[in-house]
């Protein structure tokens, strides 16, 4: 969930007119996730006319990599308005 959200926000940072949807997400666990603070980071690795691909990483409080993911996000036909995320 954290990785998908990080990718969503990275993709959404490039799109100001329509809502962005996750079309697929591939997740790979690197090591067990214990207790403590988690940090998810994402970056856009490709942005096209309708699709945005993001690379996402999850870290523990010691900055050790716990999981990686690649998300594909699509630009929808739903216009952003105040009631769905645009102010």
N, C-alpha and C positions, 0 to 999 in steps of 0.2 A: 504494500500500500504506500509506504513512504517513497519507494523508488518511482512508482507510477505517478504519484503527486509531484515529485521533483521534476520528472520529465514533462508532465502536463504544464507546470508553471514555466519551464524553460521554453517549451513550444509556444505557449500563450504569450510569452514576452515578444514574439515576432508578429503576432496576429492581433490587430486592434479592432477589426470590424465584425468578425464572426466567432462563434463558440468553437473550441477545439475538442475533439473526441479521441480517446485512445482506441486505435484499431487493433493493435496487438502489442504484447509485451513479453519478452523472453527474459527469464530470471535465472541466475546462476549463483548458488550459495558457495562461498569460498571457505568459511569456517563457521562453527556454531555461534549463534547469537545468544549471549547471556543477558545479564541485567545491566542497567546503567543507561546513560544517555546515548542515543543514536543520532547520526547526522547523515542526511541524504543530500547528495550533490548531483546536478545534471548539467549537461551542456548539449547544445544543438550540434550535430555532426553533419546534417544535410537538410536543407530547406528547399522544397520545390514549390510548384504552383498549388498543389493541393495536399501534399504530404510533408511532414517534418519528422526527422529521425533524431532521437536523443539517446545519448549514452549516460547511464546513471550509475552511481556508486553509493554504497551504504557503509558507513564507518562507525566504530564504537568510540567511547570517550578517550581511548588511547590512540585514535586515528589509525587503527588497524582496519584493513578492508574486510568486510563481512560478506558482501554480496555485490554483484554487478548485474546490470540489465540494459537491454536495448528496447526502447519503445518507439512504435510507429504511431504518429498522431495525424489525424485528418482534420482539415478545415471543413466545418459543417456549413449548412445553408442557413443556420439559425443566427440571425443578426443579434449582436450584443446590444442590450437595452438595460436601463436601470434595474429592472426586476430580475435580470439574469446575469449580473456581474459587471455591468458597465455603469459608471457613475458620471 
